[in-house]
Amino acid sequence: MRDASDGDGLAESCWGCPWLHSCIVSVMANDPFRALAHPIRRAIVERLARGSVPIGEATEGFGVSKPTISRHVKVLEEAGVVIRRIEGRTHRIGLDLDALAGAVDWLDRQRAIWERMFDVVDEYLEEQEKAK
């Protein structure tokens, strides 16, 4: 049986639940990797690295329609990567670094695993070279 420690974001109780599909969809909608999968969304996040800005400034110059930009911003907001703050008539968006922390932790774990694997391959190749 799976639990939340499997890294899928679902509690153990979800796996026997008749609403499992809803749980999975909810986790996917809040997945920072999904949010960062599109180059426009990654570019928006890069623009926000220096701080929050008006939404028009963060999304200008992509050469796509406003409804398309709105959908991209919505995906980032649903994933929790971006937070919108309304100041009068101005909508400002900024990064929520806590939402990205889980993704960074996962990447760090993967990096450690792959570095160990490459070390083993290096050792093997050195042994093969010495055996010649």
ABEGO torsion letter per residue (X at the ends): XBBAAAGAGBBAAAAABAAAAAAAAAAAAABAAAAAABAAAAAAAAAAAAEBBBAAAAABGAGBBAAAAAAAAAAAAAAGABBBBBBEABBBBBBBAAAAAAAAAAAAAAAAAAAAAAAAAAAAAAAAAAAX
